[in-house]
Amino acid sequence: MPVTTLNKIIHLLLTGTLVLMALAGVLLVQGVIPSIPPLSASAYLSSPAVVFLATLLIVPVVLLIGLITDGLTHILVRRHTEAVMKHPWVLAITFTAFDYEQYLAHDRTIQPLLDSELDSETMVETPAARGRLRRSFATGIFLKTANKDAIDWAIQHYSMYLFATSGVLVVFAILLWAPFATRLAWPARTALIAGDALALWVLAHSSIEKYLYTYEVTYRHAILVLKEGSRVAKEQLSSAAGQTG
């Protein structure tokens, strides 16, 4: 599902900011930040030119960090979304089993409709590749025929899926680091690990739920369009047969 340029920029800014906040927290715990001499805000922020130049520097850096994180998230997380959802225990702990059943029901419904529309040469053999092809064609039908409000609704949900998966990667990285945060006392370290685990669970639920809902809406609309097109084609064939008979 493609997203608008504005949604993509917002996603990258939010992701970059999240990474910087996480990095600042790690450096603070490790004692790196206090070793830096304190800066006088009034000395640097009194000049509008300095504020403007700082903004020009910070925004590209945040976007770059967001872009790198988004790329890593695509490689390490999003590429495996479909495979992860096939494990019943993942659906159970994220409370998304019903959403997945709805998604599969729509996928099974659209499969024969799309197979009848596509040439046999375009159909690939592996189930994963066939699934990607169905999602791609269903998305094309949806974007071509749906109204603007429906498209905006789907894009917003997919944008939230993108940000949630980036959050999964960042929080998981913090969770891996937390047991080795030796500067923290065990109670504080335990609280950090528990908080990260809770955040990871919430983000995993949100990622799967937003992904499934986006394609559930897409499939539902494409199914209606394909069935309507099939009905119209049959009526036209019947009418033509009647005229020739």
Backbone as CSV, one residue per row, in Angstrom:
resi,resn,N_x,N_y,N_z,CA_x,CA_y,CA_z,C_x,C_y,C_z
1,MET,0.854,-1.192,0.000,0.000,0.000,0.000,0.891,1.245,0.000
2,PRO,0.806,2.051,-1.065,1.620,3.270,-1.103,1.077,4.318,-0.138
3,VAL,1.961,5.182,0.350,1.546,6.259,1.236,1.877,7.588,0.573
4,THR,1.197,8.631,1.001,1.436,9.954,0.430,2.788,10.491,0.888
5,THR,3.294,11.468,0.152,4.579,12.073,0.499,4.546,12.682,1.893
6,LEU,3.442,13.357,2.234,3.325,13.976,3.556,3.357,12.918,4.656
7,ASN,2.597,11.834,4.468,2.596,10.771,5.475,3.974,10.140,5.614
8,LYS,4.683,9.994,4.508,6.018,9.405,4.547,6.985,10.304,5.300
9,ILE,6.933,11.611,5.029,7.827,12.552,5.714,7.530,12.569,7.206
10,ILE,6.245,12.599,7.570,5.873,12.580,8.989,6.371,11.300,9.643
11,HIS,6.210,10.177,8.942,6.688,8.897,9.483,8.196,8.919,9.717
12,LEU,8.953,9.448,8.763,10.409,9.495,8.905,10.828,10.443,10.029
13,LEU,10.138,11.581,10.152,10.459,12.517,11.236,10.168,11.906,12.605
14,LEU,9.016,11.253,12.728,8.668,10.624,13.998,9.636,9.489,14.340
15,THR,9.989,8.703,13.323,10.913,7.597,13.560,12.294,8.107,13.942
16,GLY,12.770,9.112,13.216,14.074,9.692,13.557,14.092,10.298,14.945
17,THR,13.010,10.977,15.322,12.914,11.551,16.670,12.901,10.457,17.730
18,LEU,12.176,9.372,17.458,12.125,8.246,18.399,13.505,7.649,18.611
19,VAL,14.249,7.474,17.528,15.600,6.912,17.643,16.510,7.850,18.430
20,LEU,16.428,9.161,18.153,17.260,10.118,18.885,16.918,10.129,20.371
21,MET,15.627,10.043,20.700,15.223,10.003,22.103,15.746,8.741,22.783
22,ALA,15.642,7.607,22.079,16.148,6.356,22.643,17.655,6.413,22.830
23,LEU,18.356,6.969,21.844,19.813,7.090,21.939,20.215,8.027,23.070
24,ALA,19.467,9.130,23.210,19.762,10.056,24.310,19.552,9.383,25.664
25,GLY,18.487,8.568,25.771,18.255,7.852,27.022,19.365,6.869,27.335
26,VAL,19.843,6.150,26.320,20.944,5.195,26.523,22.208,5.924,26.955
27,LEU,22.537,7.035,26.285,23.734,7.801,26.646,23.623,8.393,28.038
28,LEU,22.414,8.789,28.405,22.209,9.338,29.739,22.440,8.272,30.804
29,VAL,21.907,7.081,30.574,22.088,5.982,31.526,23.550,5.570,31.607
30,GLN,24.230,5.565,30.466,25.637,5.164,30.437,26.577,6.243,30.973
31,GLY,26.018,7.414,31.261,26.828,8.478,31.829,27.605,9.283,30.824
32,VAL,27.258,9.174,29.549,27.988,9.899,28.515,27.542,11.355,28.448
33,ILE,26.247,11.575,28.527,25.731,12.941,28.405,26.196,13.852,29.547
34,PRO,26.179,13.413,30.810,26.648,14.316,31.868,28.101,14.721,31.739
35,SER,28.908,13.941,30.983,30.317,14.279,30.831,30.533,15.431,29.856
36,ILE,29.497,15.775,29.112,29.586,16.893,28.180,29.325,18.186,28.948
37,PRO,30.153,19.217,28.776,29.926,20.480,29.489,28.557,21.036,29.160
38,PRO,27.826,21.517,30.172,26.488,22.061,29.919,26.545,23.286,29.018
39,LEU,25.573,23.368,28.139,25.503,24.490,27.208,24.519,25.528,27.719
40,SER,24.833,26.746,27.528,23.937,27.824,27.913,22.966,28.072,26.771
41,ALA,21.705,27.771,27.021,20.704,27.912,25.972,20.575,29.353,25.516
42,SER,20.637,30.269,26.476,20.456,31.676,26.116,21.583,32.176,25.231
43,ALA,22.758,31.590,25.396,23.901,32.045,24.603,23.774,31.644,23.150
44,TYR,23.118,30.507,22.945,23.032,29.993,21.585,21.692,30.298,20.915
45,LEU,20.650,30.382,21.697,19.327,30.567,21.120,18.912,32.027,21.046
46,SER,19.783,32.937,21.479,19.408,34.344,21.449,19.397,34.892,20.032
47,SER,20.139,34.259,19.150,20.223,34.734,17.772,19.263,33.955,16.888
48,PRO,18.343,34.614,16.191,17.433,33.919,15.275,18.177,33.175,14.176
49,ALA,19.309,33.740,13.737,20.079,33.084,12.688,20.606,31.734,13.149
50,VAL,21.053,31.669,14.416,21.565,30.410,14.959,20.443,29.390,15.053
51,VAL,19.260,29.841,15.500,18.109,28.943,15.605,17.740,28.415,14.220
52,PHE,17.748,29.297,13.227,17.404,28.896,11.861,18.411,27.878,11.320
53,LEU,19.700,28.141,11.529,20.730,27.227,11.045,20.665,25.889,11.777
54,ALA,20.379,25.937,13.078,20.268,24.693,13.839,19.103,23.850,13.334
55,THR,18.003,24.525,13.005,16.838,23.807,12.469,17.163,23.175,11.124
56,LEU,17.889,23.926,10.286,18.276,23.395,8.986,19.166,22.160,9.123
57,LEU,19.955,22.117,10.189,20.831,20.975,10.403,20.095,19.801,11.034
58,ILE,19.222,20.100,12.001,18.568,19.036,12.764,17.570,18.270,11.906
59,VAL,16.744,18.974,11.136,15.698,18.307,10.353,16.279,17.288,9.372
60,PRO,17.307,17.636,8.579,17.877,16.606,7.692,18.478,15.427,8.448
61,VAL,19.100,15.698,9.609,19.681,14.609,10.393,18.586,13.667,10.889
62,VAL,17.492,14.244,11.385,16.374,13.428,11.863,15.776,12.614,10.712
63,LEU,15.623,13.252,9.552,15.091,12.542,8.381,16.023,11.414,7.955
64,LEU,17.329,11.670,7.993,18.296,10.636,7.605,18.240,9.458,8.576
65,ILE,18.198,9.753,9.858,18.092,8.679,10.856,16.793,7.913,10.666
66,GLY,15.705,8.637,10.412,14.422,7.981,10.163,14.458,7.114,8.927
67,LEU,15.135,7.589,7.871,15.227,6.820,6.632,16.037,5.544,6.834
68,ILE,17.152,5.652,7.558,17.974,4.469,7.831,17.196,3.462,8.674
69,THR,16.521,3.952,9.705,15.737,3.067,10.563,14.604,2.412,9.792
70,ASP,13.967,3.190,8.921,12.875,2.639,8.111,13.385,1.534,7.185
71,GLY,14.578,1.738,6.610,15.155,0.707,5.765,15.480,-0.560,6.539
72,LEU,16.053,-0.393,7.728,16.345,-1.552,8.569,15.058,-2.261,8.993
73,THR,14.030,-1.472,9.282,12.749,-2.063,9.688,12.147,-2.878,8.554
74,HIS,12.268,-2.375,7.336,11.732,-3.127,6.196,12.453,-4.468,6.039
75,ILE,13.774,-4.453,6.237,14.555,-5.680,6.077,14.308,-6.655,7.219
76,LEU,14.281,-6.144,8.450,14.255,-7.011,9.626,12.856,-7.318,10.151
77,VAL,11.881,-6.480,9.831,10.552,-6.642,10.434,9.469,-6.820,9.371
78,ARG,9.281,-5.823,8.512,8.107,-5.827,7.630,8.132,-6.964,6.609
79,ARG,9.314,-7.340,6.154,9.388,-8.442,5.183,8.886,-9.754,5.769
80,HIS,8.856,-9.843,7.090,8.477,-11.085,7.753,7.095,-11.011,8.403
81,THR,6.350,-9.947,8.123,5.038,-9.783,8.752,4.120,-10.952,8.454
82,GLU,3.996,-11.301,7.181,3.095,-12.398,6.797,3.550,-13.720,7.417
83,ALA,4.845,-13.986,7.419,5.348,-15.247,7.979,5.116,-15.317,9.480
84,VAL,5.307,-14.204,10.175,5.125,-14.177,11.626,3.669,-14.420,11.992
85,MET,2.753,-13.857,11.199,1.334,-13.985,11.522,0.814,-15.403,11.365
86,LYS,1.559,-16.270,10.687,1.119,-17.652,10.507,1.303,-18.491,11.765
87,HIS,2.031,-17.947,12.759,2.236,-18.677,14.011,1.060,-18.385,14.961
88,PRO,0.302,-19.391,15.348,-0.864,-19.153,16.218,-0.518,-18.474,17.532
89,TRP,0.662,-18.768,18.087,1.015,-18.167,19.376,1.232,-16.662,19.251
90,VAL,1.690,-16.200,18.073,1.854,-14.757,17.861,0.486,-14.078,17.846
91,LEU,-0.462,-14.686,17.136,-1.821,-14.133,17.083,-2.481,-14.169,18.447
92,ALA,-2.152,-15.196,19.234,-2.764,-15.329,20.560,-2.275,-14.246,21.510
93,ILE,-0.970,-14.027,21.557,-0.438,-13.059,22.533,-0.687,-11.617,22.093
94,THR,-0.935,-11.390,20.803,-1.225,-10.034,20.332,-2.718,-9.780,20.154
95,PHE,-3.545,-10.809,20.456,-4.998,-10.679,20.369,-5.451,-10.249,18.968
96,THR,-4.867,-10.859,17.954,-5.212,-10.522,16.567,-5.684,-11.746,15.786
97,ALA,-6.033,-12.827,16.469,-6.457,-14.051,15.779,-7.711,-13.802,14.941
98,PHE,-8.688,-13.077,15.499,-9.925,-12.804,14.754,-9.635,-11.951,13.524
99,ASP,-8.780,-10.938,13.678,-8.428,-10.083,12.539,-7.759,-10.909,11.445
100,TYR,-6.925,-11.854,11.840,-6.232,-12.685,10.852,-7.209,-13.610,10.124
101,GLU,-8.187,-14.135,10.853,-9.200,-14.974,10.216,-10.004,-14.177,9.196
102,GLN,-10.335,-12.937,9.540,-11.047,-12.075,8.589,-10.198,-11.819,7.350
103,TYR,-8.930,-11.574,7.563,-7.997,-11.336,6.452,-7.908,-12.559,5.552
104,LEU,-7.778,-13.747,6.144,-7.698,-14.977,5.354,-8.988,-15.233,4.586
105,ALA,-10.127,-14.928,5.216,-11.410,-15.123,4.538,-11.503,-14.251,3.290
106,HIS,-11.080,-13.000,3.395,-11.095,-12.120,2.227,-10.076,-12.582,1.191
107,ASP,-8.931,-13.070,1.643,-7.914,-13.543,0.710,-8.408,-14.764,-0.068
108,ARG,-9.093,-15.678,0.630,-9.642,-16.860,-0.048,-10.745,-16.477,-1.025
109,THR,-11.512,-15.448,-0.694,-12.602,-15.014,-1.573,-12.078,-14.363,-2.837
110,ILE,-11.020,-13.558,-2.688,-10.531,-12.810,-3.851,-9.658,-13.660,-4.761
111,GLN,-9.128,-14.757,-4.231,-8.200,-15.568,-5.023,-8.791,-16.059,-6.342
112,PRO,-9.969,-16.713,-6.358,-10.519,-17.161,-7.655,-10.932,-16.005,-8.548
113,LEU,-11.338,-14.893,-7.948,-11.723,-13.739,-8.754,-10.528,-13.154,-9.487
114,LEU,-9.394,-13.067,-8.797,-8.195,-12.539,-9.438,-7.603,-13.542,-10.417
115,ASP,-7.655,-14.820,-10.068,-7.120,-15.835,-10.974,-7.838,-15.815,-12.313
116,SER,-9.134,-15.507,-12.279,-9.899,-15.467,-13.530,-9.601,-14.216,-14.340
117,GLU,-9.057,-13.187,-13.674,-8.775,-11.937,-14.363,-7.352,-11.883,-14.924
118,LEU,-6.449,-12.678,-14.356,-5.048,-12.596,-14.736,-4.681,-13.711,-15.701
119,ASP,-3.728,-13.424,-16.555,-3.223,-14.453,-17.462,-2.446,-15.479,-16.663
120,SER,-2.466,-16.711,-17.095,-1.753,-17.765,-16.374,-0.257,-17.506,-16.332
121,GLU,0.271,-16.763,-17.335,1.706,-16.504,-17.352,2.137,-15.589,-16.214
122,THR,1.202,-14.782,-15.693,1.576,-13.840,-14.650,1.501,-14.461,-13.270
123,MET,0.911,-15.617,-13.152,0.754,-16.247,-11.845,2.007,-17.035,-11.495
124,VAL,2.534,-16.789,-10.312,3.726,-17.480,-9.853,3.310,-18.677,-9.012
125,GLU,4.269,-19.517,-8.710,3.942,-20.789,-8.097,3.966,-20.766,-6.571
126,THR,4.921,-20.057,-5.967,5.049,-20.113,-4.511,3.884,-19.398,-3.848
127,PRO,3.353,-19.937,-2.752,2.214,-19.299,-2.076,2.508,-17.874,-1.614
128,ALA,3.721,-17.639,-1.107,4.060,-16.294,-0.639,4.040,-15.295,-1.789
129,ALA,4.599,-15.689,-2.920,4.622,-14.798,-4.080,3.214,-14.564,-4.625
130,ARG,2.387,-15.613,-4.617,1.003,-15.461,-5.067,0.247,-14.516,-4.137
131,GLY,0.529,-14.609,-2.845,-0.110,-13.706,-1.894,0.285,-12.262,-2.138
132,ARG,1.577,-12.026,-2.399,2.026,-10.666,-2.697,1.373,-10.146,-3.975
133,LEU,1.230,-11.023,-4.953,0.595,-10.622,-6.219,-0.871,-10.259,-6.012
134,ARG,-1.576,-11.043,-5.189,-2.985,-10.724,-4.910,-3.104,-9.386,-4.189
135,ARG,-2.239,-9.155,-3.212,-2.288,-7.876,-2.495,-1.977,-6.714,-3.429
136,SER,-1.030,-6.931,-4.338,-0.657,-5.873,-5.271,-1.820,-5.521,-6.206
137,PHE,-2.465,-6.533,-6.781,-3.581,-6.285,-7.697,-4.795,-5.732,-6.956
138,ALA,-5.056,-6.245,-5.754,-6.182,-5.729,-4.980,-5.962,-4.272,-4.612
139,THR,-4.711,-3.925,-4.269,-4.395,-2.533,-3.948,-4.578,-1.646,-5.166
140,GLY,-4.162,-2.132,-6.339,-4.354,-1.352,-7.564,-5.818,-1.107,-7.867
141,ILE,-6.630,-2.141,-7.706,-8.070,-1.986,-7.930,-8.663,-0.991,-6.936
142,PHE,-8.244,-1.108,-5.687,-8.752,-0.221,-4.631,-8.400,1.231,-4.922
143,LEU,-7.136,1.490,-5.251,-6.700,2.868,-5.501,-7.332,3.433,-6.762
144,LYS,-7.669,2.555,-7.719,-8.252,3.005,-8.982,-9.736,3.325,-8.848
145,THR,-10.449,2.601,-7.997,-11.912,2.700,-7.990,-12.516,3.245,-6.693
146,ALA,-11.776,3.211,-5.582,-12.343,3.652,-4.303,-12.434,5.176,-4.250
147,ASN,-13.304,5.675,-3.382,-13.402,7.127,-3.227,-12.258,7.642,-2.356
148,LYS,-12.056,8.943,-2.361,-10.899,9.552,-1.699,-10.897,9.287,-0.195
149,ASP,-12.068,9.338,0.434,-12.131,9.121,1.879,-11.685,7.713,2.252
150,ALA,-12.104,6.728,1.472,-11.714,5.344,1.746,-10.213,5.155,1.557
151,ILE,-9.674,5.777,0.507,-8.232,5.668,0.251,-7.442,6.334,1.373
152,ASP,-7.874,7.520,1.784,-7.189,8.215,2.881,-7.233,7.382,4.167
153,TRP,-8.368,6.757,4.425,-8.527,5.930,5.619,-7.543,4.755,5.604
154,ALA,-7.442,4.091,4.453,-6.530,2.950,4.337,-5.071,3.395,4.452
155,ILE,-4.734,4.505,3.809,-3.356,5.007,3.852,-2.976,5.403,5.272
156,GLN,-3.900,6.006,6.008,-3.613,6.384,7.394,-3.311,5.154,8.241
157,HIS,-4.090,4.099,8.057,-3.842,2.874,8.815,-2.511,2.242,8.419
158,TYR,-2.189,2.272,7.135,-0.916,1.695,6.710,0.256,2.540,7.197
159,SER,0.081,3.852,7.256,1.126,4.720,7.795,1.378,4.412,9.267
160,MET,0.307,4.150,10.010,0.466,3.773,11.413,1.159,2.421,11.544
161,TYR,0.886,1.521,10.586,1.601,0.237,10.567,3.096,0.456,10.363
162,LEU,3.461,1.354,9.452,4.867,1.634,9.208,5.552,2.166,10.459
163,PHE,4.903,3.116,11.136,5.522,3.695,12.335,5.577,2.679,13.472
164,ALA,4.528,1.871,13.608,4.506,0.876,14.683,5.611,-0.158,14.498
165,THR,5.849,-0.580,13.250,6.912,-1.551,13.016,8.293,-0.940,13.271
166,SER,8.466,0.336,12.940,9.715,1.006,13.284,9.886,1.058,14.803
167,GLY,8.781,1.302,15.508,8.830,1.290,16.968,9.193,-0.069,17.521
168,VAL,8.715,-1.125,16.869,9.064,-2.490,17.285,10.578,-2.679,17.245
169,LEU,11.203,-2.230,16.157,12.645,-2.401,16.009,13.404,-1.617,17.075
170,VAL,13.012,-0.367,17.296,13.708,0.484,18.264,13.547,-0.056,19.684
171,VAL,12.318,-0.399,20.053,12.061,-0.892,21.402,12.740,-2.243,21.632
172,PHE,12.750,-3.085,20.602,13.421,-4.378,20.736,14.926,-4.187,20.943
173,ALA,15.505,-3.212,20.251,16.931,-2.924,20.446,17.196,-2.461,21.882
174,ILE,16.312,-1.627,22.423,16.466,-1.179,23.808,16.311,-2.348,24.768
175,LEU,15.382,-3.247,24.449,15.158,-4.420,25.297,16.395,-5.320,25.328
176,LEU,17.103,-5.423,24.210,18.342,-6.200,24.187,19.445,-5.530,24.999
177,TRP,19.453,-4.197,25.011,20.486,-3.462,25.740,20.207,-3.391,27.233
178,ALA,18.932,-3.350,27.615,18.543,-3.086,29.001,19.216,-4.006,30.034
179,PRO,19.318,-5.329,29.811,19.957,-6.179,30.833,21.420,-5.825,31.098
180,PHE,22.047,-5.124,30.147,23.457,-4.774,30.300,23.663,-3.335,30.766
181,ALA,22.568,-2.674,31.154,22.656,-1.308,31.674,23.117,-1.373,33.121
182,THR,24.404,-1.642,33.330,24.941,-1.919,34.666,24.936,-0.696,35.572
183,ARG,24.828,0.480,35.008,24.773,1.681,35.844,23.443,1.813,36.582
184,LEU,22.430,1.090,36.113,21.134,1.121,36.775,21.072,0.052,37.858
185,ALA,20.441,0.382,38.963,20.206,-0.632,39.997,19.219,-1.660,39.460
186,TRP,19.218,-2.849,40.077,18.365,-3.911,39.579,16.882,-3.544,39.566
187,PRO,16.362,-2.853,40.576,14.939,-2.467,40.501,14.640,-1.573,39.292
188,ALA,15.522,-0.600,39.054,15.324,0.293,37.915,15.504,-0.468,36.601
189,ARG,16.471,-1.373,36.566,16.707,-2.158,35.361,15.528,-3.090,35.078
190,THR,14.988,-3.682,36.120,13.827,-4.552,35.956,12.619,-3.764,35.453
191,ALA,12.436,-2.558,36.000,11.333,-1.705,35.548,11.515,-1.313,34.089
192,LEU,12.749,-1.037,33.678,13.034,-0.686,32.286,12.723,-1.857,31.364
193,ILE,13.142,-3.060,31.756,12.882,-4.242,30.938,11.383,-4.509,30.835
194,ALA,10.685,-4.391,31.965,9.237,-4.624,31.954,8.518,-3.586,31.096
195,GLY,8.943,-2.319,31.219,8.326,-1.272,30.403,8.582,-1.466,28.916
196,ASP,9.798,-1.874,28.571,10.120,-2.142,27.164,9.324,-3.330,26.636
197,ALA,9.194,-4.374,27.446,8.432,-5.551,27.018,6.968,-5.191,26.781
198,LEU,6.413,-4.355,27.664,5.030,-3.924,27.491,4.874,-3.084,26.230
199,ALA,5.818,-2.159,26.019,5.767,-1.332,24.807,5.909,-2.181,23.553
200,LEU,6.768,-3.196,23.602,6.954,-4.081,22.456,5.674,-4.857,22.153
201,TRP,4.990,-5.300,23.197,3.735,-6.035,23.012,2.667,-5.141,22.376
202,VAL,2.548,-3.915,22.873,1.556,-2.980,22.326,1.860,-2.653,20.869
203,LEU,3.131,-2.403,20.568,3.509,-2.079,19.194,3.327,-3.274,18.259
204,ALA,3.611,-4.486,18.749,3.397,-5.685,17.928,1.917,-5.853,17.614
205,HIS,1.063,-5.654,18.613,-0.384,-5.727,18.382,-0.816,-4.678,17.364
206,SER,-0.339,-3.444,17.547,-0.736,-2.367,16.644,-0.244,-2.635,15.225
207,SER,0.970,-3.140,15.087,1.524,-3.426,13.762,0.669,-4.437,13.017
208,ILE,0.377,-5.553,13.667,-0.393,-6.611,13.012,-1.817,-6.158,12.734
209,GLU,-2.419,-5.488,13.704,-3.816,-5.059,13.550,-3.965,-4.041,12.416
210,LYS,-3.060,-3.072,12.338,-3.142,-2.060,11.276,-2.878,-2.678,9.907
211,TYR,-1.927,-3.597,9.834,-1.629,-4.267,8.569,-2.838,-5.058,8.085
212,LEU,-3.409,-5.863,8.968,-4.543,-6.700,8.582,-5.754,-5.858,8.205
213,TYR,-6.002,-4.791,8.957,-7.170,-3.960,8.662,-7.007,-3.250,7.320
214,THR,-5.788,-2.785,7.026,-5.555,-2.111,5.749,-5.911,-3.017,4.572
215,TYR,-5.422,-4.259,4.617,-5.677,-5.160,3.492,-7.062,-5.786,3.553
216,GLU,-7.669,-5.817,4.730,-9.062,-6.258,4.801,-9.960,-5.268,4.055
217,VAL,-9.736,-3.973,4.284,-10.492,-2.944,3.565,-10.205,-3.006,2.065
218,THR,-8.934,-3.175,1.726,-8.541,-3.247,0.315,-9.171,-4.441,-0.380
219,TYR,-9.075,-5.607,0.252,-9.659,-6.820,-0.333,-11.172,-6.698,-0.473
220,ARG,-11.826,-6.192,0.572,-13.282,-6.096,0.545,-13.745,-5.259,-0.639
221,HIS,-13.093,-4.134,-0.851,-13.485,-3.265,-1.967,-13.182,-3.937,-3.303
222,ALA,-12.010,-4.557,-3.428,-11.649,-5.205,-4.686,-12.588,-6.357,-5.010
223,ILE,-13.015,-7.092,-3.987,-13.954,-8.203,-4.201,-15.268,-7.685,-4.781
224,LEU,-15.777,-6.603,-4.204,-17.030,-6.031,-4.704,-16.885,-5.562,-6.155
225,VAL,-15.747,-4.922,-6.461,-15.520,-4.439,-7.821,-15.429,-5.603,-8.799
226,LEU,-14.689,-6.649,-8.439,-14.522,-7.796,-9.333,-15.832,-8.547,-9.534
227,LYS,-16.608,-8.700,-8.455,-17.890,-9.392,-8.591,-18.858,-8.587,-9.447
228,GLU,-18.837,-7.270,-9.270,-19.708,-6.432,-10.085,-19.287,-6.492,-11.549
229,GLY,-17.978,-6.468,-11.795,-17.499,-6.575,-13.167,-17.848,-7.910,-13.797
230,SER,-17.752,-8.987,-12.990,-18.115,-10.312,-13.500,-19.607,-10.388,-13.813
231,ARG,-20.432,-9.771,-12.954,-21.873,-9.791,-13.178,-22.234,-9.023,-14.451
232,VAL,-21.626,-7.860,-14.637,-21.900,-7.055,-15.824,-21.461,-7.793,-17.084
233,ALA,-20.292,-8.449,-17.012,-19.798,-9.191,-18.178,-20.737,-10.335,-18.538
234,LYS,-21.255,-11.021,-17.519,-22.185,-12.125,-17.787,-23.479,-11.605,-18.399
235,GLU,-23.961,-10.471,-17.903,-25.174,-9.884,-18.478,-24.967,-9.479,-19.919
236,GLN,-23.789,-8.932,-20.212,-23.508,-8.529,-21.594,-23.416,-9.745,-22.500
237,LEU,-22.808,-10.839,-22.017,-22.726,-12.052,-22.810,-24.099,-12.648,-23.065
238,SER,-24.943,-12.639,-22.013,-26.307,-13.153,-22.181,-27.098,-12.331,-23.175
239,SER,-26.927,-11.010,-23.074,-27.639,-10.134,-23.998,-27.176,-10.350,-25.442
240,ALA,-25.842,-10.508,-25.593,-25.313,-10.736,-26.942,-25.780,-12.091,-27.493
241,ALA,-25.831,-13.110,-26.622,-26.296,-14.432,-27.048,-27.754,-14.378,-27.445
242,GLY,-28.564,-13.614,-26.719,-29.965,-13.488,-27.054,-30.195,-12.802,-28.375
243,GLN,-29.349,-11.782,-28.662,-29.505,-11.057,-29.903,-29.105,-11.916,-31.115
244,THR,-28.013,-12.706,-30.921,-27.585,-13.571,-32.020,-28.516,-14.745,-32.221
245,GLY,-29.173,-15.182,-31.101,-30.102,-16.319,-31.220,-31.394,-15.882,-31.868
